[in-house]
Amino acid sequence: MTDLRVLVVSQDPLARAGLAALLDQQPGCNVVGRVADDEVQSPALEVYQPDVLIWDLGWSTVSGLERMGEIPEDAPPVLALVAGQTQADEARTAGARGVLLRDTDAGVMLPALSAVARGLVVLDPSLAARATTPRSSDPVPDLTPRERQALSLLAEGLPNKTIASRMGISEHTVKFHVNSILGKLGAQSRTEAVTRATRLGLILL
């Protein structure tokens, strides 16, 4: 399996170095480069060819958020590291596909980066809980324990056959669970189901 190519972005050179060192220790992660906020443009992206960007916004939001909003539309997706809820909301508005708190363990960052690279939306569990609590118009569906298990495996991008093996059930039963999940989440596809579930805090990476 090819290692995930990650480009580290931060205006603080010490933060860049520290984050790169943490990720380099994770199996399956290849830190291809480290750049400042104002260097995330097409030339750098062409040189490093990353699958995903991890962007540490630091404690000052203005410069990083402005730069994030200016990156090309065809750029790889961004996982932002933020200080709190307000910065998380601003990062998502600026185009970040995923958001984690800055003190997140490196072991959590890699699966989150992988999910973002696959097109999924990732929210830190505490941020997801705060984001969904006041939204009474967007109720959390009542999934069974088996449906929640199947949903977490869907989030890994696994096919039905592998999910069936992991859960110890037949592919037919997996299809039943998947269809039930899609119905309860009002989703038209597996990817949409995972995206909605993540926003609702049902999937905690």
VEXPAGU-714450 format. One record per residue (C-alpha): x, y, z; residue in three letters; residue number from 0. Coordinates in steps of 0.02 Angstrom, whole numbers. Layout:
<rokes>
<roke><u>X</u><v>Y</v><w>Z</w><type>ALA</type><seq>NUM</seq></roke>
...
</rokes>
This chain:
<rokes>
<roke><u>0</u><v>0</v><w>0</w><type>MET</type><seq>0</seq></roke>
<roke><u>69</u><v>171</v><w>-49</w><type>THR</type><seq>1</seq></roke>
<roke><u>111</u><v>289</v><w>94</w><type>ASP</type><seq>2</seq></roke>
<roke><u>1</u><v>443</v><w>113</w><type>LEU</type><seq>3</seq></roke>
<roke><u>93</u><v>596</v><w>46</w><type>ARG</type><seq>4</seq></roke>
<roke><u>70</u><v>739</v><w>170</w><type>VAL</type><seq>5</seq></roke>
<roke><u>122</u><v>921</v><w>153</w><type>LEU</type><seq>6</seq></roke>
<roke><u>142</u><v>1012</v><w>320</w><type>VAL</type><seq>7</seq></roke>
<roke><u>88</u><v>1195</v><w>321</w><type>VAL</type><seq>8</seq></roke>
<roke><u>117</u><v>1321</v><w>460</w><type>SER</type><seq>9</seq></roke>
<roke><u>179</u><v>1499</v><w>474</w><type>GLN</type><seq>10</seq></roke>
<roke><u>284</u><v>1448</v><w>625</w><type>ASP</type><seq>11</seq></roke>
<roke><u>444</u><v>1354</v><w>572</w><type>PRO</type><seq>12</seq></roke>
<roke><u>454</u><v>1267</v><w>741</w><type>LEU</type><seq>13</seq></roke>
<roke><u>275</u><v>1206</v><w>724</w><type>ALA</type><seq>14</seq></roke>
<roke><u>313</u><v>1143</v><w>549</w><type>ARG</type><seq>15</seq></roke>
<roke><u>465</u><v>1047</v><w>608</w><type>ALA</type><seq>16</seq></roke>
<roke><u>377</u><v>974</v><w>760</w><type>GLY</type><seq>17</seq></roke>
<roke><u>224</u><v>919</v><w>664</w><type>LEU</type><seq>18</seq></roke>
<roke><u>328</u><v>842</v><w>525</w><type>ALA</type><seq>19</seq></roke>
<roke><u>431</u><v>746</v><w>653</w><type>ALA</type><seq>20</seq></roke>
<roke><u>274</u><v>678</v><w>736</w><type>LEU</type><seq>21</seq></roke>
<roke><u>196</u><v>621</v><w>573</w><type>LEU</type><seq>22</seq></roke>
<roke><u>358</u><v>546</v><w>508</w><type>ASP</type><seq>23</seq></roke>
<roke><u>350</u><v>423</v><w>652</w><type>GLN</type><seq>24</seq></roke>
<roke><u>180</u><v>357</v><w>593</w><type>GLN</type><seq>25</seq></roke>
<roke><u>184</u><v>202</v><w>480</w><type>PRO</type><seq>26</seq></roke>
<roke><u>105</u><v>238</v><w>312</w><type>GLY</type><seq>27</seq></roke>
<roke><u>140</u><v>425</v><w>317</w><type>CYS</type><seq>28</seq></roke>
<roke><u>264</u><v>512</v><w>203</w><type>ASN</type><seq>29</seq></roke>
<roke><u>293</u><v>696</v><w>244</w><type>VAL</type><seq>30</seq></roke>
<roke><u>343</u><v>762</v><w>73</w><type>VAL</type><seq>31</seq></roke>
<roke><u>376</u><v>941</v><w>126</w><type>GLY</type><seq>32</seq></roke>
<roke><u>352</u><v>1086</v><w>246</w><type>ARG</type><seq>33</seq></roke>
<roke><u>296</u><v>1259</v><w>190</w><type>VAL</type><seq>34</seq></roke>
<roke><u>235</u><v>1423</v><w>263</w><type>ALA</type><seq>35</seq></roke>
<roke><u>58</u><v>1488</v><w>239</w><type>ASP</type><seq>36</seq></roke>
<roke><u>107</u><v>1602</v><w>96</w><type>ASP</type><seq>37</seq></roke>
<roke><u>195</u><v>1462</v><w>2</w><type>GLU</type><seq>38</seq></roke>
<roke><u>42</u><v>1352</v><w>-26</w><type>VAL</type><seq>39</seq></roke>
<roke><u>16</u><v>1390</v><w>-209</w><type>GLN</type><seq>40</seq></roke>
<roke><u>22</u><v>1291</v><w>-371</w><type>SER</type><seq>41</seq></roke>
<roke><u>213</u><v>1286</v><w>-390</w><type>PRO</type><seq>42</seq></roke>
<roke><u>237</u><v>1209</v><w>-218</w><type>ALA</type><seq>43</seq></roke>
<roke><u>94</u><v>1087</v><w>-243</w><type>LEU</type><seq>44</seq></roke>
<roke><u>167</u><v>1033</v><w>-410</w><type>GLU</type><seq>45</seq></roke>
<roke><u>338</u><v>1005</v><w>-331</w><type>VAL</type><seq>46</seq></roke>
<roke><u>280</u><v>906</v><w>-180</w><type>TYR</type><seq>47</seq></roke>
<roke><u>128</u><v>817</v><w>-258</w><type>GLN</type><seq>48</seq></roke>
<roke><u>41</u><v>790</v><w>-89</w><type>PRO</type><seq>49</seq></roke>
<roke><u>-117</u><v>687</v><w>-65</w><type>ASP</type><seq>50</seq></roke>
<roke><u>-172</u><v>799</v><w>78</w><type>VAL</type><seq>51</seq></roke>
<roke><u>-117</u><v>955</v><w>173</w><type>LEU</type><seq>52</seq></roke>
<roke><u>-109</u><v>967</v><w>362</w><type>ILE</type><seq>53</seq></roke>
<roke><u>-120</u><v>1152</v><w>407</w><type>TRP</type><seq>54</seq></roke>
<roke><u>-78</u><v>1212</v><w>582</w><type>ASP</type><seq>55</seq></roke>
<roke><u>-167</u><v>1378</v><w>601</w><type>LEU</type><seq>56</seq></roke>
<roke><u>-80</u><v>1417</v><w>764</w><type>GLY</type><seq>57</seq></roke>
<roke><u>-155</u><v>1539</v><w>886</w><type>TRP</type><seq>58</seq></roke>
<roke><u>-171</u><v>1680</v><w>758</w><type>SER</type><seq>59</seq></roke>
<roke><u>-307</u><v>1650</v><w>629</w><type>THR</type><seq>60</seq></roke>
<roke><u>-299</u><v>1794</v><w>507</w><type>VAL</type><seq>61</seq></roke>
<roke><u>-151</u><v>1754</v><w>395</w><type>SER</type><seq>62</seq></roke>
<roke><u>-176</u><v>1567</v><w>387</w><type>GLY</type><seq>63</seq></roke>
<roke><u>-362</u><v>1577</v><w>355</w><type>LEU</type><seq>64</seq></roke>
<roke><u>-338</u><v>1705</v><w>217</w><type>GLU</type><seq>65</seq></roke>
<roke><u>-207</u><v>1596</v><w>133</w><type>ARG</type><seq>66</seq></roke>
<roke><u>-315</u><v>1441</v><w>153</w><type>MET</type><seq>67</seq></roke>
<roke><u>-457</u><v>1528</v><w>62</w><type>GLY</type><seq>68</seq></roke>
<roke><u>-339</u><v>1574</v><w>-81</w><type>GLU</type><seq>69</seq></roke>
<roke><u>-270</u><v>1401</v><w>-125</w><type>ILE</type><seq>70</seq></roke>
<roke><u>-321</u><v>1333</v><w>-296</w><type>PRO</type><seq>71</seq></roke>
<roke><u>-487</u><v>1241</v><w>-309</w><type>GLU</type><seq>72</seq></roke>
<roke><u>-399</u><v>1087</v><w>-376</w><type>ASP</type><seq>73</seq></roke>
<roke><u>-276</u><v>1082</v><w>-231</w><type>ALA</type><seq>74</seq></roke>
<roke><u>-273</u><v>929</v><w>-117</w><type>PRO</type><seq>75</seq></roke>
<roke><u>-394</u><v>933</v><w>30</w><type>PRO</type><seq>76</seq></roke>
<roke><u>-345</u><v>1016</v><w>194</w><type>VAL</type><seq>77</seq></roke>
<roke><u>-348</u><v>951</v><w>372</w><type>LEU</type><seq>78</seq></roke>
<roke><u>-337</u><v>1102</v><w>486</w><type>ALA</type><seq>79</seq></roke>
<roke><u>-268</u><v>1103</v><w>663</w><type>LEU</type><seq>80</seq></roke>
<roke><u>-358</u><v>1233</v><w>767</w><type>VAL</type><seq>81</seq></roke>
<roke><u>-359</u><v>1307</v><w>942</w><type>ALA</type><seq>82</seq></roke>
<roke><u>-546</u><v>1297</v><w>972</w><type>GLY</type><seq>83</seq></roke>
<roke><u>-724</u><v>1304</v><w>907</w><type>GLN</type><seq>84</seq></roke>
<roke><u>-720</u><v>1479</v><w>833</w><type>THR</type><seq>85</seq></roke>
<roke><u>-563</u><v>1443</v><w>734</w><type>GLN</type><seq>86</seq></roke>
<roke><u>-636</u><v>1276</v><w>680</w><type>ALA</type><seq>87</seq></roke>
<roke><u>-789</u><v>1362</v><w>607</w><type>ASP</type><seq>88</seq></roke>
<roke><u>-679</u><v>1488</v><w>517</w><type>GLU</type><seq>89</seq></roke>
<roke><u>-568</u><v>1351</v><w>447</w><type>ALA</type><seq>90</seq></roke>
<roke><u>-717</u><v>1256</v><w>377</w><type>ARG</type><seq>91</seq></roke>
<roke><u>-781</u><v>1417</v><w>299</w><type>THR</type><seq>92</seq></roke>
<roke><u>-608</u><v>1442</v><w>220</w><type>ALA</type><seq>93</seq></roke>
<roke><u>-619</u><v>1271</v><w>140</w><type>GLY</type><seq>94</seq></roke>
<roke><u>-541</u><v>1146</v><w>262</w><type>ALA</type><seq>95</seq></roke>
<roke><u>-611</u><v>970</v><w>235</w><type>ARG</type><seq>96</seq></roke>
<roke><u>-562</u><v>913</v><w>409</w><type>GLY</type><seq>97</seq></roke>
<roke><u>-533</u><v>998</v><w>576</w><type>VAL</type><seq>98</seq></roke>
<roke><u>-442</u><v>934</v><w>730</w><type>LEU</type><seq>99</seq></roke>
<roke><u>-386</u><v>1020</v><w>889</w><type>LEU</type><seq>100</seq></roke>
<roke><u>-201</u><v>1064</v><w>893</w><type>ARG</type><seq>101</seq></roke>
<roke><u>-166</u><v>948</v><w>1041</w><type>ASP</type><seq>102</seq></roke>
<roke><u>-230</u><v>794</v><w>948</w><type>THR</type><seq>103</seq></roke>
<roke><u>-120</u><v>640</v><w>964</w><type>ASP</type><seq>104</seq></roke>
<roke><u>-17</u><v>600</v><w>809</w><type>ALA</type><seq>105</seq></roke>
<roke><u>-93</u><v>426</v><w>806</w><type>GLY</type><seq>106</seq></roke>
<roke><u>-263</u><v>506</v><w>774</w><type>VAL</type><seq>107</seq></roke>
<roke><u>-199</u><v>626</v><w>642</w><type>MET</type><seq>108</seq></roke>
<roke><u>-151</u><v>492</v><w>516</w><type>LEU</type><seq>109</seq></roke>
<roke><u>-323</u><v>408</v><w>501</w><type>PRO</type><seq>110</seq></roke>
<roke><u>-400</u><v>581</v><w>494</w><type>ALA</type><seq>111</seq></roke>
<roke><u>-281</u><v>632</v><w>354</w><type>LEU</type><seq>112</seq></roke>
<roke><u>-320</u><v>471</v><w>262</w><type>SER</type><seq>113</seq></roke>
<roke><u>-507</u><v>501</v><w>277</w><type>ALA</type><seq>114</seq></roke>
<roke><u>-490</u><v>681</v><w>215</w><type>VAL</type><seq>115</seq></roke>
<roke><u>-384</u><v>622</v><w>68</w><type>ALA</type><seq>116</seq></roke>
<roke><u>-525</u><v>502</v><w>21</w><type>ARG</type><seq>117</seq></roke>
<roke><u>-648</u><v>647</v><w>14</w><type>GLY</type><seq>118</seq></roke>
<roke><u>-728</u><v>625</v><w>185</w><type>LEU</type><seq>119</seq></roke>
<roke><u>-766</u><v>762</v><w>309</w><type>VAL</type><seq>120</seq></roke>
<roke><u>-679</u><v>746</v><w>477</w><type>VAL</type><seq>121</seq></roke>
<roke><u>-719</u><v>841</v><w>636</w><type>LEU</type><seq>122</seq></roke>
<roke><u>-634</u><v>824</v><w>805</w><type>ASP</type><seq>123</seq></roke>
<roke><u>-758</u><v>733</v><w>919</w><type>PRO</type><seq>124</seq></roke>
<roke><u>-771</u><v>877</v><w>1042</w><type>SER</type><seq>125</seq></roke>
<roke><u>-797</u><v>1002</v><w>901</w><type>LEU</type><seq>126</seq></roke>
<roke><u>-926</u><v>890</v><w>817</w><type>ALA</type><seq>127</seq></roke>
<roke><u>-1023</u><v>875</v><w>980</w><type>ALA</type><seq>128</seq></roke>
<roke><u>-1027</u><v>1063</v><w>1005</w><type>ARG</type><seq>129</seq></roke>
<roke><u>-1071</u><v>1093</v><w>822</w><type>ALA</type><seq>130</seq></roke>
<roke><u>-1221</u><v>976</v><w>824</w><type>THR</type><seq>131</seq></roke>
<roke><u>-1293</u><v>1004</v><w>998</w><type>THR</type><seq>132</seq></roke>
<roke><u>-1391</u><v>1164</v><w>961</w><type>PRO</type><seq>133</seq></roke>
<roke><u>-1459</u><v>1106</v><w>793</w><type>ARG</type><seq>134</seq></roke>
<roke><u>-1630</u><v>1039</v><w>842</w><type>SER</type><seq>135</seq></roke>
<roke><u>-1679</u><v>1042</v><w>658</w><type>SER</type><seq>136</seq></roke>
<roke><u>-1543</u><v>914</v><w>620</w><type>ASP</type><seq>137</seq></roke>
<roke><u>-1580</u><v>768</v><w>740</w><type>PRO</type><seq>138</seq></roke>
<roke><u>-1458</u><v>626</v><w>763</w><type>VAL</type><seq>139</seq></roke>
<roke><u>-1532</u><v>465</v><w>690</w><type>PRO</type><seq>140</seq></roke>
<roke><u>-1553</u><v>315</v><w>805</w><type>ASP</type><seq>141</seq></roke>
<roke><u>-1430</u><v>186</v><w>737</w><type>LEU</type><seq>142</seq></roke>
<roke><u>-1417</u><v>12</v><w>810</w><type>THR</type><seq>143</seq></roke>
<roke><u>-1249</u><v>-46</v><w>880</w><type>PRO</type><seq>144</seq></roke>
<roke><u>-1221</u><v>-154</v><w>725</w><type>ARG</type><seq>145</seq></roke>
<roke><u>-1263</u><v>-9</v><w>610</w><type>GLU</type><seq>146</seq></roke>
<roke><u>-1139</u><v>101</v><w>703</w><type>ARG</type><seq>147</seq></roke>
<roke><u>-1007</u><v>-34</v><w>683</w><type>GLN</type><seq>148</seq></roke>
<roke><u>-1043</u><v>-49</v><w>497</w><type>ALA</type><seq>149</seq></roke>
<roke><u>-1040</u><v>141</v><w>481</w><type>LEU</type><seq>150</seq></roke>
<roke><u>-867</u><v>152</v><w>560</w><type>SER</type><seq>151</seq></roke>
<roke><u>-804</u><v>22</v><w>436</w><type>LEU</type><seq>152</seq></roke>
<roke><u>-885</u><v>118</v><w>293</w><type>LEU</type><seq>153</seq></roke>
<roke><u>-784</u><v>269</v><w>350</w><type>ALA</type><seq>154</seq></roke>
<roke><u>-626</u><v>168</v><w>320</w><type>GLU</type><seq>155</seq></roke>
<roke><u>-678</u><v>147</v><w>138</w><type>GLY</type><seq>156</seq></roke>
<roke><u>-696</u><v>-41</v><w>153</w><type>LEU</type><seq>157</seq></roke>
<roke><u>-800</u><v>-144</v><w>28</w><type>PRO</type><seq>158</seq></roke>
<roke><u>-947</u><v>-250</v><w>86</w><type>ASN</type><seq>159</seq></roke>
<roke><u>-847</u><v>-411</v><w>80</w><type>LYS</type><seq>160</seq></roke>
<roke><u>-716</u><v>-345</v><w>200</w><type>THR</type><seq>161</seq></roke>
<roke><u>-848</u><v>-269</v><w>314</w><type>ILE</type><seq>162</seq></roke>
<roke><u>-937</u><v>-436</v><w>319</w><type>ALA</type><seq>163</seq></roke>
<roke><u>-776</u><v>-522</v><w>369</w><type>SER</type><seq>164</seq></roke>
<roke><u>-737</u><v>-393</v><w>504</w><type>ARG</type><seq>165</seq></roke>
<roke><u>-913</u><v>-406</v><w>577</w><type>MET</type><seq>166</seq></roke>
<roke><u>-930</u><v>-594</v><w>557</w><type>GLY</type><seq>167</seq></roke>
<roke><u>-1089</u><v>-581</v><w>454</w><type>ILE</type><seq>168</seq></roke>
<roke><u>-1141</u><v>-613</v><w>273</w><type>SER</type><seq>169</seq></roke>
<roke><u>-1124</u><v>-486</v><w>132</w><type>GLU</type><seq>170</seq></roke>
<roke><u>-1313</u><v>-490</v><w>116</w><type>HIS</type><seq>171</seq></roke>
<roke><u>-1330</u><v>-433</v><w>297</w><type>THR</type><seq>172</seq></roke>
<roke><u>-1200</u><v>-297</v><w>267</w><type>VAL</type><seq>173</seq></roke>
<roke><u>-1303</u><v>-232</v><w>121</w><type>LYS</type><seq>174</seq></roke>
<roke><u>-1456</u><v>-230</v><w>234</w><type>PHE</type><seq>175</seq></roke>
<roke><u>-1362</u><v>-129</v><w>365</w><type>HIS</type><seq>176</seq></roke>
<roke><u>-1292</u><v>-9</v><w>234</w><type>VAL</type><seq>177</seq></roke>
<roke><u>-1464</u><v>21</v><w>158</w><type>ASN</type><seq>178</seq></roke>
<roke><u>-1535</u><v>52</v><w>331</w><type>SER</type><seq>179</seq></roke>
<roke><u>-1395</u><v>175</v><w>371</w><type>ILE</type><seq>180</seq></roke>
<roke><u>-1423</u><v>269</v><w>207</w><type>LEU</type><seq>181</seq></roke>
<roke><u>-1609</u><v>280</v><w>244</w><type>GLY</type><seq>182</seq></roke>
<roke><u>-1588</u><v>342</v><w>422</w><type>LYS</type><seq>183</seq></roke>
<roke><u>-1459</u><v>473</v><w>370</w><type>LEU</type><seq>184</seq></roke>
<roke><u>-1556</u><v>526</v><w>215</w><type>GLY</type><seq>185</seq></roke>
<roke><u>-1402</u><v>492</v><w>108</w><type>ALA</type><seq>186</seq></roke>
<roke><u>-1393</u><v>437</v><w>-73</w><type>GLN</type><seq>187</seq></roke>
<roke><u>-1220</u><v>357</v><w>-64</w><type>SER</type><seq>188</seq></roke>
<roke><u>-1097</u><v>281</v><w>57</w><type>ARG</type><seq>189</seq></roke>
<roke><u>-985</u><v>434</v><w>48</w><type>THR</type><seq>190</seq></roke>
<roke><u>-1130</u><v>551</v><w>85</w><type>GLU</type><seq>191</seq></roke>
<roke><u>-1182</u><v>441</v><w>231</w><type>ALA</type><seq>192</seq></roke>
<roke><u>-1008</u><v>449</v><w>307</w><type>VAL</type><seq>193</seq></roke>
<roke><u>-999</u><v>637</v><w>280</w><type>THR</type><seq>194</seq></roke>
<roke><u>-1167</u><v>666</v><w>365</w><type>ARG</type><seq>195</seq></roke>
<roke><u>-1125</u><v>546</v><w>506</w><type>ALA</type><seq>196</seq></roke>
<roke><u>-961</u><v>636</v><w>538</w><type>THR</type><seq>197</seq></roke>
<roke><u>-1049</u><v>804</v><w>547</w><type>ARG</type><seq>198</seq></roke>
<roke><u>-1171</u><v>730</v><w>672</w><type>LEU</type><seq>199</seq></roke>
<roke><u>-1032</u><v>661</v><w>780</w><type>GLY</type><seq>200</seq></roke>
<roke><u>-1078</u><v>480</v><w>744</w><type>LEU</type><seq>201</seq></roke>
<roke><u>-903</u><v>442</v><w>679</w><type>ILE</type><seq>202</seq></roke>
<roke><u>-762</u><v>494</v><w>794</w><type>LEU</type><seq>203</seq></roke>
<roke><u>-590</u><v>478</v><w>717</w><type>LEU</type><seq>204</seq></roke>
</rokes>
